[in-house]
């Protein structure tokens, strides 16, 4: 356990600058969007206020988030793309890098599956840290909004409303329903493990491995796609559907982990 | 410990942020409502639940209000797992279906046409009608009827079937009744360019054979630019036994079939109603009588 945690830290430490750059990029782009949208709205209301009763000319932080989809979505999409590519890069850099770090990684006095799990854990830490950072940033942005908007134009809104105003937050990143959060991120975790195992297939069998990896990912995608396609208005009852979905998820996850552990322990070559 | 500061800080950030968000921040703080007794017996409203949408802030949310207070509902993963017996549980008048799912879950499997059910002390029936088109669109397709009958005393399940060639667009069951030894499957057949029609397809519950079909006389539209639309006035309980059925025949202007024109007027989509006649169909006699209210 101790060695696994040390390996997790090693991976996080190696990639800390990437994480900080993504966080900084998120702060810069979202603040530009927030300030720009808020000032524009305040200026518009100031002009209208001279012409009509200003009692109803108010807007909330949630309104600004809703009106800044691009500014909030852009850094999230950039971060998502970078982290998506990093799922591959975290393995390949150990082979392609200057002094083939994989040599040292695989002769460490610990079970090789710890390397596999540590790399996956590092990815999960990066993803969850970015989303957690977004939550903190939203709090800071709300304070900034309160500073920028004169009280006569300010309307209150709860934090969840602001989150629900952005499609990316509401649909994927921060669903208000905790079960939905578990399902989405559970599928994300499975996807990371499946890609890891596909990478290991390629590293183990090289050219043939690419074919195996594609077939393997297609099989995983087919199983999950089948589970998702079960209809509420079909032959099965909702509870049966939920049990089947969880069962398929656990089977795919189990097969992925067993295959991944076996490849990393017995088959992988440097 | 100091050398692991980055990882520890990130893990703490994740735990604190998500913990706080899902414990406190994800709550929409919707207004609280509660049913209160103004006058009368409070016990009568004890089981009353009002369902509706709260619209405010940045969206609309489904709410249920009762004497206990209000709570947000919706088709969430957890609600489906916890509450839903089957697809018909969410019907407005779902009390029948809740108990049917509980008591006859095997029979109810895959059956979700609300109007296709009938239940009395001895029998539970589900009937449906499908219209199968031919590859050659010029030829008439076939209406296929099927009825699953469950004997509640013995648990024996029987399937009856019938078919009829008919030019149509679709066919769907609007009521099912068992009168004596006869099972009546009332079906609306929607046809293209001409009036819809209503057919009572009758089976013998003993032999399972189709006995006869009765086409209900609905009259004719008073002009070529008009058509008749049939609308069933449903029972309060979808599965209720009844010797008659109430339905409305509305004479209205034909909806424009010109889909090539971009400038379709709203008036073309909402046809003018010329008359509405309420009818009662008696299953036993096969007679159609005028209902209590008609508007000309």
Interface residues (C-beta under 8 A of the other chain):
Chain A: X8 X9 X12 X13 X16 X19 X62 X63 X66 X125 X128 X129 X131 X132 X133 X135 X136 X157 X158 X159 X160 X161 X163 X164 X165 X174 X176 X177 X178 X179 X180 X181 X183 X232 X233 X234 X235 X236 X237 X238 X239 X242
Chain B: X3 X4 X6 X7 X10 X11 X13 X14 X16 X17 X18 X20 X21 X22 X25 X26 X27 X28 X29 X57 X58 X59 X76 X77 X78 X80 X81 X84 X85 X86 X87 X101 X105 X109 X110 X112
